[in-house]
Amino acid sequence: MGSVTRTTPLDEQLSILYIDCFDSFTNNIIGLLEERLGANVIMVRIDDKQADRDLHMLLRAVDGVVIGPGPGHPGNPQDVGFINKLWALSDSELLPIFGICLGFQSLCLNHGADIKKLASPRHGIVCQSTHQGTDILKGLGDLDCTQYHSLHADLELTGALTTPFWQPNDVCPDLLPLAWDLSDEINGPVLMAVRHVSKPFWGCQFHPESICTSEAGKDLLVNWWRHALRWSANNGRVKTRGLTGRYLPNSLARLFVDAPIQSGHSLQASHLAQELRSAAGREDIFLRWAKYPAHGVTPTVLLEKLSHRDDEVILLDSQGHKMGRFDILGLVVPGKTVNVTYSSYDRTLRYGNFSKNIDSIENCWPLFQEALDVYYPQNQDIDRSKLRSDMDRFIAGHLPADSPFWGGFMGYISYEAGLETIDVKLPERPSDGSAIPDINFAFIHRSIVIDHHTNQIYVQSLLPNDWTWILRVGSLIDSVSAASSTSECLSPTSTAEFHHLNDTLARSTITRPTGDSYRAQVQSCQDHLRAGDSYELCLTDESSIFIPSNPSFNSHSPLDAWSLYKKMRFNNPAPHGAYLNLSNLSIVGSSPERFLSWSRGGHCQFRPIKGTVKKGPGMTHSIASEILNSSKERAENLMIVDLIRHDLSGVVGADNTWVCKLMVMEEYEKVYQLVSVIEGQLPPTELPGAPRGLHVLKNSLPPGSMTGAPKKRSCEILVDLEKRPRGVYAGVLGYMDVGGAGDFAVVIRTLVRNKLEEQVWRVGAGGAVTIQSTDEGEFEEMEVKAGSVLESIMR
């Protein structure tokens, strides 16, 4: 059945008005409409007051309307905005309309049906719908549907339907049932598709755009479009207006909406970019580097040999994990390294001696891109006649293609910064002024990259005349490599170091969430799920480790962050380990989850984790696989996959987004996890207005695996339930490379210390609450995740 072929030029092409109800799958639906129907799609949101005023003009400029899914109830005006006006159009204004999920429920509600809660909500559930192959379902065959709904349309108003029916009834004489879900004994028959008997209105309860909905579900939209165009032709309806002003088709709007980030090449460099450029003085900017064999060299040994264990430093460490490849050590150079911070609470941007209140976090992204562009190697016009050394003349213009990081920003973006990007009110901040920055990046000039696949080490510097440092580090690497054995053994000094660490930890006090409190929060989450406010809520809580003063010395005994990191690394390695020692905080982590990476060629990848089983006696690979392939675990993962597809395709387009791994079990040191991989391709950066990796990053915050879906409404609910900032936890941590690449992990399985506080280390943990969750099961999952961190440092 396939698609509707495009046969008209852009200015004459068929157009669809898409009404977004603040859902997190919107871009997937728009992409499906563009790809399968060949139509231009113009998106407006339900709270768009200008679109509300322009509605009748807009309708005269399009060939049909699609009303999307979203949180809430179709009877609540704030959940549907101006949608009800569409069902009240006069006969002369009629045009084809298709409702999905909330849009479908609105159609039914406005034509006599009641909207009721399901006995058992259907979130991320895939089942086969029953139909008679009529109307828009003609020729579809088996129809496997992904459902994301807590509410359903009741056409009989009895709430006790036992058998489906296929003709309009006395209660809803205008609605013709087209499909039912008969697979659920608890809910009984649930209406899945309907059409109006005389007006060009159709709808479906399920999500045709989901990755797990069968092709027949997508072909249903193609069938609808053919019916819609036939209705318009038979009734003499034609467009009488063209699209003007702010109403650009989605495929065109995507090219321009984030254009300010691209301004680094065409506008005068920002003050931040100038500050970073000044570090190189008047010298040409280019990457100086050398490559050395990495036999027996680990980042922890190297950092200590460089005498940086107590300095400000950033280490992104694959921790020897089989799924990791690179270790990246970023060195803070006094007087050269610029630390850039931003607070979402007071909207203050700081770096060096500069401090300024800005309008919002949106002002930060262009500054970061411009700063990276200043050092972008392919932009440099090197005057070789001015190069002072033979080594400069030899290396200038040559770049280490296999090194993922040539210098640039390293650091984190907090969960609260992510909330600001989606306009969610922030939780109350600490009253003692001890809040840490929500964005915290150091611009790294000196870096060391260990490639464990090729067994090579890259020593790199963006600073001029820095060969002395490069060669000194190279010499040290050679000596470490020559003296190393195949295992990283502890020296007598490090044994004493670990004894001191263990003694300090033994005196600590650990505070963990109480079962009663957490279980009550899980139940509150499920109340929201039943009400239709969310499909999934990623609830979290926090444990803390307080280090008391040492009575032997009558003073406070600090817990050494570097020793703590080495112990965690040894006991619980993961492919996205991190050690950050900055002026205002320390971070010690072993995250298993990549958030987002993008290559210099524009290839993007997300690797969300949803579904966790703890290893232990009796827990085999086979049993873990059975648990992780249960309906609950797969539903959790599926919802996040569809959410991330939406985030990514909103930048690169649905036709450049794909899922290459769907719900596959992976094994880690202490747990089994269910992992999916979503990928996409950015357009070439040479194209005017082409989005960059930074667009994808900002468009995807906060991480969907830490929020739930729909993202905005879910985050609002979680802020109200948790009543605390998550901080670095549930944010992202990684790098943005001057060469155009980036890689960020989700901050989980991580300890954070705010140096403005007493000796308190905090670890966040949680899990995705679905309607299939149990409060005890969710509490145990949160305990398993927090316990994996605490056990790795306490034993």
N, C-alpha and C positions, 0 to 999 in steps of 0.2 A: 504494500500500500504506500509506504514511503513518505513522500512529501508533496507539497504543492510547488510546482516549478515557477520560478520567477520569470516573468515575460515582459515586464515593464521597466522603464528607466526609473531612477531614484525619485525624481520629482513627481512621477505618476504612480509610484508603487503603492500597493495596498497597505493600509496602516491600521494598527490596533492600538487603542488606548488601554494601557494596563494600570489598574488601580492597586497600589501596594498598601497592605494593611499592617505594615511594620513587621513583616515576616522575615525569617532568615533563609528562606528558600527562593526568594523572589527572582534573583538573577538566573537561577536554574530554569525557572518557568519562562522568563523572557528569552533566554537562549534557545529553549525548545521552540518557542513561537517563531523566532527569527529563522531557525534552521529548517524546521519542518513546514512552516506555512509560507516562508519567503516574504514575510511582511515586515515593514518598519514598525517598531514598537515604541510608543511614547509613554513613559512612566510618570505618574503623579501619585502622591500619597493622600491618604484619606483626610489628613489634617491640613492639606494645602488650600488655604483660603482663596488664593488667586485662582487656582484651578476650579474651585467651587463656583466662584463668580463667573468664570469663563466656560463653565461646563457645557452649555448649549452650543457655544461656538466650537468647542473642542469636538463635540459629537458630530457636528456637521463636517468636520475635517478628517474623520476616520471612518473605516469600514466596519469596525466591530469593537467590542469592549470585552476585556477579560478582568474579572474581579478576583484577586488572589486570596490566599489563605492568610491567617494571622491569629494572634491571641485574642481571647475574650469571647463575648456572646453577641450574636447578631442583633439582639434586642437592646444592647447598650449603645446609645448614640456615640459615645467616645470611641467605641471599638469599630464603628463602621463609617463614621464621618458622613460624607454626602452620598453614600452608596444608595440609600433609600430613594433618592431622587430618580435614579435610573429605572426603578420598577414602576414609577408613576408617570413615565413619559407618555405624552399624548400619541394617538395613532399616527399622526403626521411626523412625529419625531422618532419613532421606533427605529432601532437598529439591532443587529445581532449582539447578544450578550452571553458570556459563558462565565459561570461562577465556580471557583475551586475551594473546597473545604469551607471556610468562613463565608466566602462568596456564594457557595451552594446553599448553605444554611440560611443566608439572608434571602435568597430567592424563594426558598420554601416558606420561610417565616412570613414573607410579604404576600404569600398566596394561600394562606389558610392553615399551614402546618404549625405545629408546636415544636419548639427546640428544647430537648430534654437532655439531662445527663445520662450517659451510658452507665449501666451497672458495672461494667469493666472497661475503662477507657482503652483506646487502641493507639498507642504511640510507638511508631517504628515497627508495627506489625505488618507482615506481608501475607496476604491470603488471596484466594481466587474468588472473584466475583461471579455471580450467576446472572446471565442475561439471555435474551431471546434473539439476539442478532438483528435488532430493529433499529431504525433511525440512525443515530450517530455510532451505534455499536454494530452496524451491519458489516459482516465479513471479518470481524475481529477474532473470533475463536476464543481460546483460553485467555483470560484477563487476570493476571496476577497484579494485585494492587498494594501499594504501600499506604498505610493509613496513619494519620497523625491527628486524631480527634478524640475529645472527651465528650462531645455533645453529638446528638443525632437528630434528624428530622423525623418527627412523628406525624404521619399523614392521617392517622385515625383518631388521634387525641386520646387514645385509651391507654397508651403506655404498655400494652400487653399483647402486641402483635405476635402471632404464632406461625403464620404462613404468609409468604409474599403475595402480592397481587400485581397485575399488569395493566390495569385500566384505572382511569380516574375514579375516585369515589365521591360520595356526597359531601364529605368534609372538605376535600380539596379538589373540586371538579376541574380546576385549571391545570393540575399537575399530573403528568403521565410518567409513572415509574418505568425506568429503563434497565436498572441493574440493582441487585441486592447482594449483601454479604450474608450467606447462610451458614457460615463455618463456625460461628461462635454460639455455643449452647447457652452461655450466661446471658448474653445480650439478646439472643433471638435474632430474627431477620432485621438487618439494618440497611436502610436505603443508601445506595451507592451512586446512582445517576438518575436524572430526571429531566423532562423538558416541559415547557408550557404548551398547552394544546393549541393555542392560537397565536401567541406572540413568539418572536424569535429569541426565546430565553432557554438556555440549557445550563446544566451544571453537573459536577461530580463531587462526591464527598472525599474521594481518595486523591493522592498526589501523583499525577501522571509524570511529573518531572523527576521523581526519586530514582536513584541509581538502581533500586531493586524492583521498581515497577517494570513489567514486561513491555516489549515493543508494542503490544496491542494497546496499552494505556496511552502511549505516545501517538499511535495511529488514531485513537479516538479524537484527539484534537484536530488531526488532519480531516477526519470525517466531518467534525463540527464546522470547520472552515468552509468546506465544500457546501454543506447545507446552508451556512450563513450567506455565502456569495450567491447561491441559488435563490435564497429568500429575497435578497436585495434586488437581484435581476428581475424576479417575478413581480416584485412590488414597486419597481421603478425607482428604488432608492439609489441616489448617487450623492457623492460628496459635493458640497457647495462651497466649501472653504478650503484654503490651503493651510499648512502648518506654518506658524510664524512665531517670532520672538523666542520666548523661553521654552517652547515646547519642541525640543529637538528629539528626533528618534534616538532610542537608547544607544545604538551602535555608534552614532555620531557624538552624543553627549559624553560617552565614555572617553573620547579622545581629548576632550577639552576641560572636563570638570576639575581635573587636578593639575592643570597646566602650570600653576605657580612653582611646583617642585622642579620644573624643567628650566627655570629661569637662570640657573647658574651659568649657562653658556652665553646668554644674550644680555644680561643686565650687569650693572656694576657689582662687583663682589661685595658680599655683606661684610660687616665689621668682624664677625667671627672668622670668615674665610681669610680676611686680611691678617688677623692675629695669627692664624695657623701658617699663613704664607711667610710671615716675618721670621718664623723659626729657621727658615733656610737662608735668611739674609738676602743678598743680591745674587746668590748663586743660582744656577739652573737647577730646577727640581727634576730629579730622576731617581730611580731605585738603584741603590748600590747593594750588591748581594754576592754571597758565595755559597757553594754547596759542599757538604761534607758527608762521609759515611756515618750512619747512625747506629752502628753495631753496639749493643749493650747500653745505649744512652736512653734514659727515661727523663721526662720533664722534671720530676721531683729532684733527682740527683743533679740535673743540670742547674736548676734554680739555686740549689744550695751551694754548688761549686762556684756559681757566679756571685755568691754572697748577697742574694736578694731576698732571703727568707723573711726578713723583718721589714723590707721596704714595701712601698706601694707597688703593686704588681697585679696583673691579670693573667690567669692561666685557664685556657679552655682545653680540657684534657679528655682524650678518649679512654684513659685509664686502663689501657691494655685490653679493652673489651673486644671480642671478636667482630662486633658490628661497627667498631670505630676505625678510623684511619689516621686522622691528624691530631696532633697536639700543637696548640698555638700559645706561645708565651709573649705577652706584651709588656714591655718594660717602661716604667714611668721615669722620664729623664728630667730631673729638677731644672727649672728654668726654661724648659722646652715643651714639655707635655702640658697641653691645655685640657683641663677637666671641665666638661659642660654639664650643667645640671638644670633641671626644671621642676618646679612644684606645681601640681595640678590644683592645690588648695589655694595658694595665693597668686598663681599665674606668674611666677617670677623665674626668669631665665638668668643664669649666672655662669660666667666663665672668666678666669683670671681676675682682674679687678673690676670687671664689668658686671652690672646688675640692672635688670630692667623688667618692669611689669609689662606683659604682652597680653594681647586680646585672648588668646587661647592656645592650646597645644598645636593647633593647625599652623601657627606661625613658626613652629620649630622645624618642621620637615624641610621646607626650602633651605633653611640655614644649614642643615646637615648635608643636603645634596650639594649646595654650593661649595661647602668646605671640602667635600670629597672631590668635586670637579676640579678644584684648584690643583690637587695632586694627581689627577687622572693621567696615567702615564702616556696614553695615546694622544693627549692634548699638548704634550710638551714639545716645543721647538728648540732642540738643544743646539747651541752654538759650539761645535766641537773645537773650534780654534781657541776657546776660552777654558777648555778643560785642563786642569793643572797636572793631573797624574796620568801615568800610563794605564793604571787600573781603571780610572774614569773613562778614558778613551776606549778601553777594551769593552767595558760593560755597558756603557751608555746606549740606550735603545734596545738592549737585550733584556728580556723579562723571563722569570722562572714560571713557565706556564702551569707546571704541576703544583705550585704553591698556591693554596686557596686564599691566602691573605698576604698582601704586600704592605700593609700598614693601613691605618684608618681608625674608625671608631670601634672601641670595645667597651662593653658595659651592659646595662639592663634598662628595661622599660617596665615600670610597675603595673600591677593589676589596675590600680586607680587611674593611672595615665590612660590605660585602655578604656576605662569607664568614661573618661572625659571625651574620648574620640567618638563615642556613640551617644553622647549627651545624656548620661545617667548621673543623677545627683550622687555625690560622693558620700561615703559614710563619715561620721564625725571623726575628725583628726584628734590625735593625742593633745591634751590641754597643756602639757608641760613643755611644748615647743621642741620635742625630741623627734619629730617626724623626719624621716629620711627623704632624699629627693625621689621624685617619681620617674624622672629620666636622669640617668647618670652614666655619661660616656667620657672616656679618656681618648684623646686623639693620639694614637700610638705611632711614633716614628721608628722606634727600634723593636724588631720582632724576631722571634726564632720559631720556625715551623718544623716539626718532626713528621715525616711521612712514613708510616709503618708498613705501607704496602711496597714502596720502593726502597725502604731502608736508607733514606736520605734526610739530611737536615739542612734547612735553608736559614742562613743568618742574613738579615735584611735591615737596611736603614734608609729612611727618606731624608736624613740629615746630610748636609754637605761635609766633605772632608772627613768621613766617618770610617775610613778604612782601618784605622788603628783599632777601633772597637771591634769591627768585623773580624779582623785577623786574630785579635786576642781571644775572642770567643771561639773561633775556629781551632786555635791551638788548644784551648781547654777541652773542646769536644774530642779532639784527637787523643788527648791524654786520658779522658774518661773512658773512651772507647777501648783504648789499649789495656786499661786496668780492669775493665768490667768482666764479670762472669755472666752466665746466662740468666741468673736470677738476681733480683735486687735484695741483697742481704742487709740486715741492720747492723751498723757499726756499734761498738761499745757506747759511743756518745749517743746514738739514736736510741739505744736500749734504755739508757738513763732518761732520755727525753720522754720515752713512752711510759716509763715508770712514774715520772712526775705527772704526765697527762692522766694516767689512770688513777693516781692518788687524788688529783684535783676533781676528777669526775665522780669518784667514790664519795666525796663530800657534798656533791651537788644535790639540789632538790628539784625533782621533776614534777611539774604540774601538767595534768592531762585533762581533756574534756571528760565530763561525767556522762555515763551512759544515759541517765534519765533525761538530761538536757538535750543531748544529741538526738536521741530517739524522738523526743517531742518536736524537734526541728524537722526531722524526716517526715513526721506525720503532717506538719504544717505545709511542707513542700507538696505532699500528696493531695492535700486539700486544694492547693492552687492547680495542680495537674487535673484534678477532677472538674474544676471549674472552667477548664479550657484556657487558663492563663499561660500555660507552658506545656511543652512536650516532655521536657527533661530539665532538671535543676541540679547543677553541680555544687552541692553543699560542702562546705569546708569548716574546719575548726583549727585551733592552734594549741600546741603543747609548748612548754617553756622549760628551759634548764637554767636554774639560778645557782651561781657559784658563790658560796659564802666566803667571808674573810677567813684567812688562815690563822687560827689561834696561836700557832707556834711563833708567828711573826707579828701578830697583832695588826695585820694589814690585809688588804684585799689581794687575793691570789688570782691573777688572770688565767683564763683558759687559753692557751696558745693556739691561735687559729691554724697555723701551718701544721702543727702536730696533729690537730684534730682532723685536718684534711687528709693527711697521709694515712691516718688510721681508717677513716671512712673509705678512702680509695682502695686500701688493702682488703677490707672486709666486704665491701659492697660495690664493686666496680660497675660502671655503666658508661655507655658511649658518649654521654654529654656531661662529663664531670666539669666542675668549675671551682676555681679558687680566686676570689677577689679580695684584695686587701687595699682598701682605699682610705682616704683621710677620715671619712665619717662612718664607715661600716666595713664589716667582714662578711663574706659569703663563702660557705663550704657546701658543695653539692655533688650529687651523683645522679643526675636526671637521666632516665631512660628515653625521654620523649623529645624528638625533634619537633619544633614548632614549624619553622619555615626556613628553607634554604633557597638561594637563587645563585646561579652560576653567572660568570661574566658573559656568557652567550644568551642569558635570559631564561634558562630552564629553571622552573620553580618546583619545589617539592614540599608537601606537608606530610607528617607521619603521626597522626593522632593515635593515642592509646586510650581505649575504653574497654574495660574488662580485665580484672586482676584476680589471680588465684595464687595463694601463698604456697610455697614449697614446704614440705614437711614429711614426717613419717607416713607412709601409705599414699602420698600424693604422687601418682605416676603421670607421665606425659599423656597417657591415654585418658586418664580420669580428668586431668586438667582440660584436655581438648573437649571432652564431653560437656564439662561445665561451661566453658567459654563459648560453645556453640549452642547454648540454651537460648530460648527466645528472649529472655531478659538481657543477656550480655550482648547479643547481636543487635537488639533494638537500641541499646545505648550507643554502640559503635556506629550503626547506620545513621542515627540522627546527627551525629557529629560529622560524618562523611558528607551528608547532604548539606549541612551548614557550611563546611569548608569549601565545597564546590561553589556555593553561592558567593562566599567571600572572594575566592580566586577569580571566578568568571566575571565578577563585577569589575575587574581590572583588565584581564586578558581576553575576555569573551568566552562564552560557553563552548564555541568551536575550537578553542585552544586550551580546553581544560579536560582532563580525563582521570579516571581511577585505574591505576595499574596494579593495585593489590587491595583486595577487599576482605577484611576480617580474617586475617591470618594470625595464628598463634606464634609468639616468639618467646624464647626462654632467656631469663636473666638470672642473676646470682641467687636471688631469694624468691622470685615470683615468676609466674607465667602471665603473659599479657596478650590481649587481642589488639592487633595493629592493622591499620589501613594506610595506604599511600595514595595521595592525590597529587597530580602533577599538572603543570601548565607551561605555556611558552609565551614569554613577552615578545612584542615585536622588536625589530632592530632599533637600536637607540638612535640611528641616523634619521629615522622618520620624524618629521616635525610633530611635536606633541606626544611622542611615544611614551607610554608609562615606563617607569623603572621599578627595580626591585623594592625600593622604598615605598612606592605606591601600594604594592601588595602587602607589605608589612603593616602600614598604617591602616589599610582597609580591612585587616583581619584581626585587629585588636579589640578587646582582650581575647586570648586564645579560646576558641570555641569549646575545646575539651575541658575548660575550666569554668564555663558559664552555663551551658544548656541552650535550648532553642525554644522559641525565637530568642535571639540573643539579648536585645534591648529589654524586653519585658522580663526575661529571666533574671538579668542582672539587677533590675529594680527590685524584684522579689528577694533576691539573695542579700542585697544591701540591707533591706529591712529585717531579714531574719538573722543575719550574722552580727550586725551592729558593731562592726570593727573594720578597720582597713586591713586588707590582706598584705599590702606592701609589696615587697619583692616577690614573695610567694604568689604563684598563679600568674605572674607576669612572664616576661621573656628575657633571655640573656644570651648575648652572642656578639657578633661583629658585623660591621659594614666596611667593606674593603674599597680602597681607592681605585682598584681596577674594575669595580662594578659588581662584585659578588657580595653575598651576605649569608649568614647562617645563625639561626637563633633556636635555642632550646626552651621548652616550657620549664619554668622554675618549680620543680617538684622534687621530693626527696632531698631537701636542702635545708641547711641551718643558716640563720641570718642573725648577726649581732649588730645592733645600732650602738656605735661607740659613745653616743651621747647619754646612753643609759648606764645603769650599773651592769655588772657582769651577767647579762641575761642573753641566752641564745634561744631563738624561736624556730619552730618547725611547723609548717602547715601541712594538713592532710585532709582528704575528703573523698568524695565519690559522687557519681551521677545517680541521683534519685529519680527513678521512673515509677510508673504506676504498678509495675511488677515487683518493686523493691519491698523488702520487709525492714522495719525499723531496726531490728536486731542485726540483720544482715548488713545494713549500711554502716551501723556502728562498728561492726567487726571489720569491715573493709577499711574504714578510716583508721582503726587501730592497727591493722596489718601494715598500712602504708607509713604511718608515723613510727610504728615499731621497727620497720626495716631500717629507718635512719637511726633511731635511738640505739638499737641493738648493734649497729655497725660501729658505734663509738664507745659503747659501754662494755662490750665484751673484750 
